[in-house]
Amino acid sequence: MNNLIRDLRADRGWSQAELADQLGVSRQTVNAIETGRYDPSLPLAFTIARLFALPIEAVFQPE
Amino acid sequence: MNETSTPAFRREFTIAMLAYVVALCLSIYLLQVVRVGGYWRWLVALMPVPPMVMVAVAVMRDLRRIDEMQRKVQFEALALSFAGTALLTFSYGFLENVGFPKLPTFGIWPIMALLWIAGLRVVRRRYR
């Protein structure tokens, strides 16, 4: 899936490590999600959307 | 969180491995120097097993602590190790039938561990 996480993170001035801490995952997981190499589970996708205060469809788009 | 291990895992694993080394040394000393006899030899020979259980518990606890992607990576690496160990040990077993020297069963776990480590390196690269 495509996602806007890198842009959303950059807008807030967060590093990958900072975002990872807020999500309770590893920095490697954040990087893999941003680069599209890993699709998060539904609960994690909702957690990400909630953190950015956006609907989930605004963060993740199908390829 | 660290890619390879959490601080809690490193602590639990280190304590378990230290306990294993102590138990192993004590077991060897009691068997080969003190030369305990009778059924005590069985118990002494099995002294390293409780610390081995501690290592296994440390690994299982870490598998519950890591995040979903790390758990997926571990699963794929363990599957590679499982399949690879089966293929290697059975292949060598067939060769033993045609005269190759019989290897001790102690050799199986190191093969599995090496394939697990190799599997982790291969699988992690896919998510970088």
N, CA and C atoms of all chains as a GROMACS GRO file, in nm:
protein
  573
    1MET      N    1   0.083  -0.119   0.000
    1MET     CA    2   0.000   0.000   0.000
    1MET      C    3   0.087   0.125   0.000
    2ASN      N    4   0.030   0.231  -0.058
    2ASN     CA    5   0.097   0.362  -0.049
    2ASN      C    6   0.050   0.432   0.078
    3ASN      N    7   0.135   0.518   0.128
    3ASN     CA    8   0.094   0.593   0.247
    3ASN      C    9   0.167   0.727   0.250
    4LEU      N   10   0.115   0.817   0.334
    4LEU     CA   11   0.170   0.952   0.342
    4LEU      C   12   0.246   0.973   0.473
    5ILE      N   13   0.284   0.864   0.536
    5ILE     CA   14   0.342   0.874   0.670
    5ILE      C   15   0.469   0.956   0.672
    6ARG      N   16   0.555   0.937   0.571
    6ARG     CA   17   0.681   1.013   0.571
    6ARG      C   18   0.654   1.163   0.567
    7ASP      N   19   0.560   1.203   0.480
    7ASP     CA   20   0.528   1.346   0.469
    7ASP      C   21   0.463   1.398   0.597
    8LEU      N   22   0.370   1.318   0.651
    8LEU     CA   23   0.302   1.360   0.774
    8LEU      C   24   0.402   1.373   0.888
    9ARG      N   25   0.496   1.281   0.895
    9ARG     CA   26   0.598   1.283   1.001
    9ARG      C   27   0.687   1.405   0.984
   10ALA      N   28   0.727   1.432   0.859
   10ALA     CA   29   0.816   1.546   0.832
   10ALA      C   30   0.747   1.677   0.866
   11ASP      N   31   0.616   1.685   0.837
   11ASP     CA   32   0.540   1.808   0.868
   11ASP      C   33   0.546   1.841   1.016
   12ARG      N   34   0.552   1.736   1.098
   12ARG     CA   35   0.554   1.756   1.244
   12ARG      C   36   0.695   1.761   1.300
   13GLY      N   37   0.794   1.746   1.213
   13GLY     CA   38   0.934   1.753   1.257
   13GLY      C   39   0.976   1.634   1.343
   14TRP      N   40   0.912   1.520   1.324
   14TRP     CA   41   0.946   1.402   1.402
   14TRP      C   42   1.046   1.316   1.327
   15SER      N   43   1.139   1.256   1.399
   15SER     CA   44   1.227   1.156   1.339
   15SER      C   45   1.151   1.023   1.335
   16GLN      N   46   1.209   0.927   1.261
   16GLN     CA   47   1.146   0.795   1.258
   16GLN      C   48   1.145   0.733   1.398
   17ALA      N   49   1.254   0.756   1.473
   17ALA     CA   50   1.263   0.700   1.608
   17ALA      C   51   1.155   0.760   1.699
   18GLU      N   52   1.132   0.891   1.684
   18GLU     CA   53   1.029   0.956   1.767
   18GLU      C   54   0.890   0.902   1.733
   19LEU      N   55   0.864   0.886   1.603
   19LEU     CA   56   0.735   0.831   1.563
   19LEU      C   57   0.722   0.688   1.615
   20ALA      N   58   0.829   0.612   1.606
   20ALA     CA   59   0.827   0.473   1.652
   20ALA      C   60   0.794   0.466   1.801
   21ASP      N   61   0.855   0.555   1.879
   21ASP     CA   62   0.827   0.557   2.024
   21ASP      C   63   0.681   0.586   2.050
   22GLN      N   64   0.624   0.679   1.974
   22GLN     CA   65   0.483   0.715   1.996
   22GLN      C   66   0.389   0.601   1.957
   23LEU      N   67   0.431   0.523   1.858
   23LEU     CA   68   0.347   0.412   1.813
   23LEU      C   69   0.373   0.283   1.890
   24GLY      N   70   0.484   0.279   1.964
   24GLY     CA   71   0.518   0.158   2.038
   24GLY      C   72   0.574   0.048   1.950
   25VAL      N   73   0.639   0.088   1.840
   25VAL     CA   74   0.703  -0.008   1.750
   25VAL      C   75   0.849   0.031   1.732
   26SER      N   76   0.924  -0.051   1.659
   26SER     CA   77   1.066  -0.022   1.636
   26SER      C   78   1.081   0.079   1.522
   27ARG      N   79   1.197   0.145   1.520
   27ARG     CA   80   1.225   0.240   1.412
   27ARG      C   81   1.227   0.167   1.278
   28GLN      N   82   1.275   0.044   1.278
   28GLN     CA   83   1.281  -0.035   1.154
   28GLN      C   84   1.141  -0.060   1.100
   29THR      N   85   1.044  -0.078   1.188
   29THR     CA   86   0.906  -0.099   1.144
   29THR      C   87   0.851   0.028   1.080
   30VAL      N   88   0.878   0.143   1.141
   30VAL     CA   89   0.834   0.270   1.083
   30VAL      C   90   0.895   0.287   0.944
   31ASN      N   91   1.024   0.261   0.932
   31ASN     CA   92   1.092   0.274   0.802
   31ASN      C   93   1.030   0.180   0.699
   32ALA      N   94   1.003   0.057   0.739
   32ALA     CA   95   0.947  -0.040   0.645
   32ALA      C   96   0.807   0.000   0.600
   33ILE      N   97   0.729   0.058   0.691
   33ILE     CA   98   0.594   0.105   0.655
   33ILE      C   99   0.605   0.223   0.559
   34GLU      N  100   0.692   0.318   0.590
   34GLU     CA  101   0.707   0.437   0.505
   34GLU      C  102   0.750   0.401   0.364
   35THR      N  103   0.839   0.304   0.352
   35THR     CA  104   0.892   0.267   0.219
   35THR      C  105   0.802   0.167   0.149
   36GLY      N  106   0.691   0.129   0.214
   36GLY     CA  107   0.597   0.038   0.150
   36GLY      C  108   0.641  -0.108   0.152
   37ARG      N  109   0.746  -0.138   0.226
   37ARG     CA  110   0.793  -0.277   0.232
   37ARG      C  111   0.713  -0.359   0.332
   38TYR      N  112   0.638  -0.293   0.419
   38TYR     CA  113   0.557  -0.364   0.517
   38TYR      C  114   0.423  -0.292   0.532
   39ASP      N  115   0.315  -0.368   0.522
   39ASP     CA  116   0.182  -0.311   0.545
   39ASP      C  117   0.142  -0.338   0.689
   40PRO      N  118   0.109  -0.233   0.765
   40PRO     CA  119   0.074  -0.254   0.907
   40PRO      C  120  -0.056  -0.329   0.921
   41SER      N  121  -0.074  -0.390   1.038
   41SER     CA  122  -0.202  -0.454   1.070
   41SER      C  123  -0.308  -0.346   1.086
   42LEU      N  124  -0.432  -0.387   1.089
   42LEU     CA  125  -0.542  -0.291   1.102
   42LEU      C  126  -0.533  -0.211   1.232
   43PRO      N  127  -0.510  -0.276   1.347
   43PRO     CA  128  -0.496  -0.198   1.470
   43PRO      C  129  -0.382  -0.095   1.463
   44LEU      N  130  -0.269  -0.133   1.406
   44LEU     CA  131  -0.157  -0.038   1.396
   44LEU      C  132  -0.190   0.073   1.298
   45ALA      N  133  -0.258   0.040   1.188
   45ALA     CA  134  -0.297   0.142   1.091
   45ALA      C  135  -0.391   0.244   1.156
   46PHE      N  136  -0.483   0.196   1.238
   46PHE     CA  137  -0.574   0.288   1.307
   46PHE      C  138  -0.498   0.373   1.408
   47THR      N  139  -0.400   0.312   1.476
   47THR     CA  140  -0.319   0.388   1.572
   47THR      C  141  -0.243   0.499   1.502
   48ILE      N  142  -0.188   0.467   1.384
   48ILE     CA  143  -0.115   0.568   1.306
   48ILE      C  144  -0.208   0.680   1.265
   49ALA      N  145  -0.325   0.645   1.213
   49ALA     CA  146  -0.421   0.747   1.168
   49ALA      C  147  -0.465   0.834   1.284
   50ARG      N  148  -0.489   0.771   1.399
   50ARG     CA  149  -0.533   0.846   1.518
   50ARG      C  150  -0.423   0.943   1.563
   51LEU      N  151  -0.296   0.900   1.554
   51LEU     CA  152  -0.184   0.985   1.596
   51LEU      C  153  -0.176   1.110   1.509
   52PHE      N  154  -0.204   1.094   1.380
   52PHE     CA  155  -0.199   1.208   1.289
   52PHE      C  156  -0.334   1.280   1.280
   53ALA      N  157  -0.434   1.234   1.356
   53ALA     CA  158  -0.567   1.295   1.359
   53ALA      C  159  -0.627   1.302   1.218
   54LEU      N  160  -0.616   1.192   1.148
   54LEU     CA  161  -0.670   1.183   1.012
   54LEU      C  162  -0.748   1.053   0.997
   55PRO      N  163  -0.846   1.050   0.906
   55PRO     CA  164  -0.910   0.921   0.878
   55PRO      C  165  -0.809   0.826   0.814
   56ILE      N  166  -0.828   0.698   0.835
   56ILE     CA  167  -0.731   0.600   0.789
   56ILE      C  168  -0.713   0.605   0.637
   57GLU      N  169  -0.821   0.638   0.564
   57GLU     CA  170  -0.812   0.644   0.418
   57GLU      C  171  -0.727   0.763   0.373
   58ALA      N  172  -0.712   0.862   0.458
   58ALA     CA  173  -0.628   0.977   0.422
   58ALA      C  174  -0.479   0.944   0.440
   59VAL      N  175  -0.449   0.843   0.518
   59VAL     CA  176  -0.309   0.806   0.542
   59VAL      C  177  -0.264   0.694   0.449
   60PHE      N  178  -0.351   0.598   0.426
   60PHE     CA  179  -0.317   0.480   0.345
   60PHE      C  180  -0.405   0.476   0.221
   61GLN      N  181  -0.341   0.450   0.108
   61GLN     CA  182  -0.415   0.432  -0.017
   61GLN      C  183  -0.372   0.301  -0.083
   62PRO      N  184  -0.466   0.231  -0.145
   62PRO     CA  185  -0.427   0.109  -0.216
   62PRO      C  186  -0.341   0.144  -0.336
   63GLU      N  187  -0.258   0.048  -0.378
   63GLU     CA  188  -0.169   0.074  -0.493
   63GLU      C  189  -0.245   0.083  -0.623
   64MET      N  190   1.296   0.114   1.992
   64MET     CA  191   1.327  -0.028   2.023
   64MET      C  192   1.440  -0.076   1.932
   65ASN      N  193   1.525  -0.162   1.981
   65ASN     CA  194   1.638  -0.212   1.906
   65ASN      C  195   1.592  -0.313   1.803
   66GLU      N  196   1.664  -0.317   1.689
   66GLU     CA  197   1.624  -0.412   1.586
   66GLU      C  198   1.648  -0.555   1.631
   67THR      N  199   1.761  -0.578   1.696
   67THR     CA  200   1.801  -0.714   1.722
   67THR      C  201   1.750  -0.765   1.856
   68SER      N  202   1.743  -0.682   1.958
   68SER     CA  203   1.696  -0.733   2.086
   68SER      C  204   1.660  -0.617   2.178
   69THR      N  205   1.568  -0.646   2.270
   69THR     CA  206   1.529  -0.546   2.368
   69THR      C  207   1.621  -0.556   2.490
   70PRO      N  208   1.633  -0.448   2.568
   70PRO     CA  209   1.718  -0.454   2.688
   70PRO      C  210   1.675  -0.564   2.785
   71ALA      N  211   1.543  -0.585   2.797
   71ALA     CA  212   1.495  -0.688   2.888
   71ALA      C  213   1.541  -0.826   2.840
   72PHE      N  214   1.536  -0.849   2.708
   72PHE     CA  215   1.580  -0.978   2.656
   72PHE      C  216   1.729  -0.997   2.680
   73ARG      N  217   1.807  -0.892   2.653
   73ARG     CA  218   1.952  -0.903   2.671
   73ARG      C  219   1.984  -0.938   2.817
   74ARG      N  220   1.911  -0.879   2.910
   74ARG     CA  221   1.934  -0.905   3.053
   74ARG      C  222   1.897  -1.050   3.087
   75GLU      N  223   1.778  -1.092   3.046
   75GLU     CA  224   1.731  -1.227   3.079
   75GLU      C  225   1.818  -1.333   3.012
   76PHE      N  226   1.856  -1.307   2.885
   76PHE     CA  227   1.938  -1.403   2.811
   76PHE      C  228   2.076  -1.415   2.872
   77THR      N  229   2.135  -1.304   2.910
   77THR     CA  230   2.270  -1.306   2.969
   77THR      C  231   2.269  -1.383   3.100
   78ILE      N  232   2.171  -1.358   3.184
   78ILE     CA  233   2.162  -1.430   3.313
   78ILE      C  234   2.146  -1.580   3.287
   79ALA      N  235   2.060  -1.615   3.192
   79ALA     CA  236   2.036  -1.757   3.162
   79ALA      C  237   2.162  -1.822   3.107
   80MET      N  238   2.234  -1.753   3.019
   80MET     CA  239   2.355  -1.811   2.961
   80MET      C  240   2.465  -1.826   3.066
   81LEU      N  241   2.476  -1.729   3.156
   81LEU     CA  242   2.575  -1.741   3.265
   81LEU      C  243   2.541  -1.862   3.352
   82ALA      N  244   2.412  -1.878   3.383
   82ALA     CA  245   2.369  -1.992   3.463
   82ALA      C  246   2.400  -2.123   3.390
   83TYR      N  247   2.383  -2.121   3.257
   83TYR     CA  248   2.412  -2.241   3.177
   83TYR      C  249   2.559  -2.277   3.184
   84VAL      N  250   2.644  -2.179   3.167
   84VAL     CA  251   2.789  -2.203   3.170
   84VAL      C  252   2.831  -2.258   3.306
   85VAL      N  253   2.780  -2.198   3.413
   85VAL     CA  254   2.813  -2.245   3.548
   85VAL      C  255   2.764  -2.389   3.567
   86ALA      N  256   2.640  -2.415   3.527
   86ALA     CA  257   2.583  -2.550   3.544
   86ALA      C  258   2.661  -2.652   3.462
   87LEU      N  259   2.699  -2.613   3.340
   87LEU     CA  260   2.772  -2.705   3.253
   87LEU      C  261   2.909  -2.738   3.313
   88CYS      N  262   2.980  -2.636   3.358
   88CYS     CA  263   3.112  -2.657   3.418
   88CYS      C  264   3.101  -2.744   3.542
   89LEU      N  265   3.002  -2.716   3.625
   89LEU     CA  266   2.982  -2.794   3.747
   89LEU      C  267   2.948  -2.939   3.714
   90SER      N  268   2.866  -2.958   3.613
   90SER     CA  269   2.828  -3.092   3.570
   90SER      C  270   2.951  -3.170   3.523
   91ILE      N  271   3.031  -3.108   3.439
   91ILE     CA  272   3.152  -3.174   3.388
   91ILE      C  273   3.246  -3.206   3.503
   92TYR      N  274   3.263  -3.113   3.596
   92TYR     CA  275   3.351  -3.134   3.712
   92TYR      C  276   3.303  -3.252   3.797
   93LEU      N  277   3.174  -3.255   3.824
   93LEU     CA  278   3.121  -3.362   3.908
   93LEU      C  279   3.130  -3.498   3.839
   94LEU      N  280   3.114  -3.499   3.708
   94LEU     CA  281   3.116  -3.625   3.635
   94LEU      C  282   3.258  -3.676   3.612
   95GLN      N  283   3.349  -3.586   3.579
   95GLN     CA  284   3.481  -3.629   3.535
   95GLN      C  285   3.589  -3.619   3.644
   96VAL      N  286   3.571  -3.532   3.740
   96VAL     CA  287   3.673  -3.517   3.845
   96VAL      C  288   3.626  -3.586   3.973
   97VAL      N  289   3.508  -3.548   4.018
   97VAL     CA  290   3.455  -3.607   4.141
   97VAL      C  291   3.406  -3.750   4.114
   98ARG      N  292   3.360  -3.772   3.989
   98ARG     CA  293   3.312  -3.904   3.945
   98ARG      C  294   3.196  -3.954   4.031
   99VAL      N  295   3.089  -3.872   4.037
   99VAL     CA  296   2.970  -3.917   4.109
   99VAL      C  297   2.920  -4.046   4.047
  100GLY      N  298   2.859  -4.130   4.130
  100GLY     CA  299   2.817  -4.261   4.081
  100GLY      C  300   2.666  -4.279   4.085
  101GLY      N  301   2.625  -4.393   4.033
  101GLY     CA  302   2.484  -4.434   4.039
  101GLY      C  303   2.393  -4.341   3.960
  102TYR      N  304   2.267  -4.335   4.011
  102TYR     CA  305   2.167  -4.254   3.941
  102TYR      C  306   2.197  -4.105   3.951
  103TRP      N  307   2.284  -4.065   4.045
  103TRP     CA  308   2.323  -3.925   4.057
  103TRP      C  309   2.385  -3.874   3.926
  104ARG      N  310   2.447  -3.967   3.850
  104ARG     CA  311   2.510  -3.927   3.724
  104ARG      C  312   2.406  -3.871   3.626
  105TRP      N  313   2.286  -3.928   3.628
  105TRP     CA  314   2.181  -3.879   3.538
  105TRP      C  315   2.144  -3.735   3.574
  106LEU      N  316   2.123  -3.716   3.705
  106LEU     CA  317   2.083  -3.582   3.749
  106LEU      C  318   2.194  -3.481   3.722
  107VAL      N  319   2.317  -3.519   3.748
  107VAL     CA  320   2.430  -3.429   3.726
  107VAL      C  321   2.444  -3.399   3.576
  108ALA      N  322   2.425  -3.503   3.493
  108ALA     CA  323   2.436  -3.482   3.348
  108ALA      C  324   2.330  -3.384   3.299
  109LEU      N  325   2.215  -3.380   3.365
  109LEU     CA  326   2.104  -3.294   3.323
  109LEU      C  327   2.106  -3.156   3.391
  110MET      N  328   2.210  -3.128   3.469
  110MET     CA  329   2.218  -2.998   3.537
  110MET      C  330   2.208  -2.878   3.444
  111PRO      N  331   2.266  -2.882   3.324
  111PRO     CA  332   2.254  -2.764   3.235
  111PRO      C  333   2.113  -2.741   3.181
  112VAL      N  334   2.024  -2.835   3.200
  112VAL     CA  335   1.892  -2.823   3.136
  112VAL      C  336   1.806  -2.710   3.196
  113PRO      N  337   1.797  -2.694   3.329
  113PRO     CA  338   1.716  -2.582   3.380
  113PRO      C  339   1.759  -2.445   3.327
  114PRO      N  340   1.891  -2.413   3.321
  114PRO     CA  341   1.928  -2.286   3.256
  114PRO      C  342   1.889  -2.281   3.109
  115MET      N  343   1.891  -2.397   3.040
  115MET     CA  344   1.848  -2.399   2.901
  115MET      C  345   1.700  -2.362   2.891
  116VAL      N  346   1.622  -2.407   2.990
  116VAL     CA  347   1.480  -2.370   2.995
  116VAL      C  348   1.469  -2.218   3.014
  117MET      N  349   1.555  -2.162   3.099
  117MET     CA  350   1.556  -2.016   3.120
  117MET      C  351   1.584  -1.943   2.990
  118VAL      N  352   1.676  -1.995   2.907
  118VAL     CA  353   1.707  -1.932   2.778
  118VAL      C  354   1.583  -1.938   2.690
  119ALA      N  355   1.520  -2.055   2.686
  119ALA     CA  356   1.400  -2.069   2.602
  119ALA      C  357   1.290  -1.974   2.648
  120VAL      N  358   1.273  -1.961   2.779
  120VAL     CA  359   1.170  -1.869   2.832
  120VAL      C  360   1.204  -1.725   2.794
  121ALA      N  361   1.333  -1.688   2.802
  121ALA     CA  362   1.374  -1.552   2.764
  121ALA      C  363   1.340  -1.525   2.618
  122VAL      N  364   1.364  -1.623   2.531
  122VAL     CA  365   1.334  -1.606   2.388
  122VAL      C  366   1.183  -1.593   2.367
  123MET      N  367   1.106  -1.679   2.434
  123MET     CA  368   0.960  -1.675   2.418
  123MET      C  369   0.903  -1.542   2.468
  124ARG      N  370   0.954  -1.494   2.582
  124ARG     CA  371   0.907  -1.366   2.635
  124ARG      C  372   0.939  -1.253   2.539
  125ASP      N  373   1.056  -1.258   2.473
  125ASP     CA  374   1.092  -1.152   2.380
  125ASP      C  375   1.004  -1.157   2.256
  126LEU      N  376   0.968  -1.276   2.214
  126LEU     CA  377   0.878  -1.288   2.098
  126LEU      C  378   0.744  -1.224   2.126
  127ARG      N  379   0.703  -1.220   2.252
  127ARG     CA  380   0.577  -1.154   2.287
  127ARG      C  381   0.594  -1.003   2.300
  128ARG      N  382   0.719  -0.959   2.325
  128ARG     CA  383   0.742  -0.816   2.346
  128ARG      C  384   0.761  -0.739   2.216
  129ILE      N  385   0.818  -0.806   2.115
  129ILE     CA  386   0.854  -0.735   1.992
  129ILE      C  387   0.731  -0.695   1.913
  130ASP      N  388   0.748  -0.601   1.819
  130ASP     CA  389   0.631  -0.553   1.746
  130ASP      C  390   0.595  -0.649   1.632
  131GLU      N  391   0.487  -0.616   1.563
  131GLU     CA  392   0.428  -0.710   1.467
  131GLU      C  393   0.522  -0.741   1.350
  132MET      N  394   0.596  -0.640   1.305
  132MET     CA  395   0.685  -0.665   1.192
  132MET      C  396   0.803  -0.751   1.235
  133GLN      N  397   0.858  -0.719   1.355
  133GLN     CA  398   0.969  -0.798   1.406
  133GLN      C  399   0.927  -0.943   1.429
  134ARG      N  400   0.802  -0.962   1.471
  134ARG     CA  401   0.752  -1.098   1.494
  134ARG      C  402   0.740  -1.172   1.361
  135LYS      N  403   0.700  -1.100   1.256
  135LYS     CA  404   0.691  -1.161   1.124
  135LYS      C  405   0.829  -1.201   1.074
  136VAL      N  406   0.927  -1.114   1.098
  136VAL     CA  407   1.065  -1.144   1.057
  136VAL      C  408   1.114  -1.269   1.130
  137GLN      N  409   1.089  -1.276   1.261
  137GLN     CA  410   1.132  -1.392   1.339
  137GLN      C  411   1.065  -1.520   1.288
  138PHE      N  412   0.935  -1.510   1.256
  138PHE     CA  413   0.862  -1.626   1.208
  138PHE      C  414   0.926  -1.679   1.079
  139GLU      N  415   0.954  -1.587   0.985
  139GLU     CA  416   1.011  -1.630   0.857
  139GLU      C  417   1.151  -1.690   0.877
  140ALA      N  418   1.229  -1.629   0.967
  140ALA     CA  419   1.364  -1.679   0.992
  140ALA      C  420   1.359  -1.817   1.059
  141LEU      N  421   1.267  -1.834   1.153
  141LEU     CA  422   1.254  -1.964   1.220
  141LEU      C  423   1.205  -2.070   1.122
  142ALA      N  424   1.118  -2.031   1.029
  142ALA     CA  425   1.070  -2.127   0.929
  142ALA      C  426   1.185  -2.171   0.839
  143LEU      N  427   1.270  -2.076   0.801
  143LEU     CA  428   1.388  -2.109   0.719
  143LEU      C  429   1.480  -2.204   0.796
  144SER      N  430   1.501  -2.173   0.923
  144SER     CA  431   1.588  -2.256   1.007
  144SER      C  432   1.530  -2.396   1.022
  145PHE      N  433   1.401  -2.404   1.045
  145PHE     CA  434   1.332  -2.533   1.062
  145PHE      C  435   1.347  -2.619   0.937
  146ALA      N  436   1.315  -2.560   0.823
  146ALA     CA  437   1.322  -2.634   0.697
  146ALA      C  438   1.466  -2.668   0.661
  147GLY      N  439   1.555  -2.572   0.679
  147GLY     CA  440   1.695  -2.595   0.646
  147GLY      C  441   1.757  -2.704   0.731
  148THR      N  442   1.726  -2.702   0.861
  148THR     CA  443   1.780  -2.806   0.950
  148THR      C  444   1.727  -2.943   0.911
  149ALA      N  445   1.599  -2.951   0.878
  149ALA     CA  446   1.541  -3.079   0.837
  149ALA      C  447   1.612  -3.130   0.711
  150LEU      N  448   1.630  -3.042   0.614
  150LEU     CA  449   1.693  -3.083   0.488
  150LEU      C  450   1.837  -3.129   0.511
  151LEU      N  451   1.911  -3.050   0.588
  151LEU     CA  452   2.053  -3.084   0.609
  151LEU      C  453   2.069  -3.214   0.689
  152THR      N  454   1.994  -3.226   0.798
  152THR     CA  455   2.013  -3.343   0.884
  152THR      C  456   1.963  -3.470   0.817
  153PHE      N  457   1.853  -3.460   0.742
  153PHE     CA  458   1.805  -3.580   0.673
  153PHE      C  459   1.899  -3.618   0.559
  154SER      N  460   1.949  -3.518   0.489
  154SER     CA  461   2.044  -3.546   0.381
  154SER      C  462   2.166  -3.617   0.436
  155TYR      N  463   2.218  -3.566   0.548
  155TYR     CA  464   2.335  -3.631   0.607
  155TYR      C  465   2.299  -3.769   0.660
  156GLY      N  466   2.178  -3.784   0.709
  156GLY     CA  467   2.133  -3.916   0.755
  156GLY      C  468   2.136  -4.019   0.643
  157PHE      N  469   2.096  -3.977   0.524
  157PHE     CA  470   2.103  -4.067   0.408
  157PHE      C  471   2.248  -4.103   0.378
  158LEU      N  472   2.338  -4.006   0.392
  158LEU     CA  473   2.480  -4.032   0.367
  158LEU      C  474   2.538  -4.125   0.472
  159GLU      N  475   2.488  -4.116   0.596
  159GLU     CA  476   2.535  -4.208   0.701
  159GLU      C  477   2.503  -4.353   0.661
  160ASN      N  478   2.392  -4.374   0.589
  160ASN     CA  479   2.354  -4.508   0.546
  160ASN      C  480   2.452  -4.566   0.445
  161VAL      N  481   2.531  -4.480   0.382
  161VAL     CA  482   2.628  -4.528   0.283
  161VAL      C  483   2.771  -4.505   0.331
  162GLY      N  484   2.787  -4.502   0.463
  162GLY     CA  485   2.921  -4.506   0.518
  162GLY      C  486   2.976  -4.377   0.577
  163PHE      N  487   2.904  -4.266   0.566
  163PHE     CA  488   2.956  -4.144   0.626
  163PHE      C  489   2.959  -4.159   0.778
  164PRO      N  490   3.052  -4.093   0.846
  164PRO     CA  491   3.060  -4.110   0.993
  164PRO      C  492   2.935  -4.055   1.062
  165LYS      N  493   2.893  -4.124   1.166
  165LYS     CA  494   2.777  -4.082   1.242
  165LYS      C  495   2.815  -3.960   1.327
  166LEU      N  496   2.733  -3.856   1.315
  166LEU     CA  497   2.760  -3.734   1.393
  166LEU      C  498   2.674  -3.733   1.518
  167PRO      N  499   2.725  -3.670   1.627
  167PRO     CA  500   2.646  -3.665   1.751
  167PRO      C  501   2.523  -3.574   1.737
  168THR      N  502   2.420  -3.606   1.811
  168THR     CA  503   2.298  -3.524   1.804
  168THR      C  504   2.320  -3.384   1.857
  169PHE      N  505   2.427  -3.364   1.935
  169PHE     CA  506   2.463  -3.230   1.983
  169PHE      C  507   2.482  -3.132   1.867
  170GLY      N  508   2.512  -3.188   1.748
  170GLY     CA  509   2.539  -3.100   1.635
  170GLY      C  510   2.414  -3.039   1.572
  171ILE      N  511   2.297  -3.093   1.604
  171ILE     CA  512   2.175  -3.047   1.536
  171ILE      C  513   2.138  -2.905   1.578
  172TRP      N  514   2.139  -2.876   1.709
  172TRP     CA  515   2.100  -2.743   1.754
  172TRP      C  516   2.190  -2.632   1.698
  173PRO      N  517   2.325  -2.649   1.698
  173PRO     CA  518   2.407  -2.543   1.638
  173PRO      C  519   2.372  -2.517   1.492
  174ILE      N  520   2.338  -2.622   1.418
  174ILE     CA  521   2.296  -2.602   1.278
  174ILE      C  522   2.170  -2.517   1.275
  175MET      N  523   2.074  -2.550   1.362
  175MET     CA  524   1.948  -2.476   1.366
  175MET      C  525   1.973  -2.330   1.404
  176ALA      N  526   2.060  -2.307   1.502
  176ALA     CA  527   2.088  -2.171   1.547
  176ALA      C  528   2.156  -2.089   1.436
  177LEU      N  529   2.252  -2.150   1.367
  177LEU     CA  530   2.322  -2.079   1.258
  177LEU      C  531   2.226  -2.044   1.146
  178LEU      N  532   2.137  -2.138   1.113
  178LEU     CA  533   2.039  -2.111   1.007
  178LEU      C  534   1.939  -2.005   1.051
  179TRP      N  535   1.906  -2.000   1.181
  179TRP     CA  536   1.818  -1.896   1.235
  179TRP      C  537   1.882  -1.758   1.218
  180ILE      N  538   2.010  -1.749   1.255
  180ILE     CA  539   2.083  -1.622   1.241
  180ILE      C  540   2.091  -1.582   1.094
  181ALA      N  541   2.127  -1.678   1.008
  181ALA     CA  542   2.137  -1.649   0.865
  181ALA      C  543   1.999  -1.608   0.811
  182GLY      N  544   1.897  -1.677   0.854
  182GLY     CA  545   1.760  -1.644   0.812
  182GLY      C  546   1.720  -1.504   0.852
  183LEU      N  547   1.757  -1.462   0.973
  183LEU     CA  548   1.725  -1.327   1.018
  183LEU      C  549   1.791  -1.223   0.927
  184ARG      N  550   1.918  -1.246   0.892
  184ARG     CA  551   1.988  -1.151   0.805
  184ARG      C  552   1.920  -1.140   0.669
  185VAL      N  553   1.880  -1.254   0.614
  185VAL     CA  554   1.817  -1.254   0.482
  185VAL      C  555   1.680  -1.186   0.488
  186VAL      N  556   1.600  -1.222   0.586
  186VAL     CA  557   1.464  -1.172   0.594
  186VAL      C  558   1.462  -1.022   0.625
  187ARG      N  559   1.548  -0.978   0.716
  187ARG     CA  560   1.549  -0.834   0.753
  187ARG      C  561   1.578  -0.747   0.633
  188ARG      N  562   1.664  -0.797   0.542
  188ARG     CA  563   1.701  -0.717   0.426
  188ARG      C  564   1.578  -0.684   0.342
  189ARG      N  565   1.480  -0.772   0.345
  189ARG     CA  566   1.361  -0.751   0.264
  189ARG      C  567   1.278  -0.633   0.313
  190TYR      N  568   1.294  -0.597   0.440
  190TYR     CA  569   1.212  -0.490   0.497
  190TYR      C  570   1.287  -0.360   0.514
  191ARG      N  571   1.413  -0.356   0.463
  191ARG     CA  572   1.489  -0.232   0.477
  191ARG      C  573   1.455  -0.135   0.363
   0.00000   0.00000   0.00000
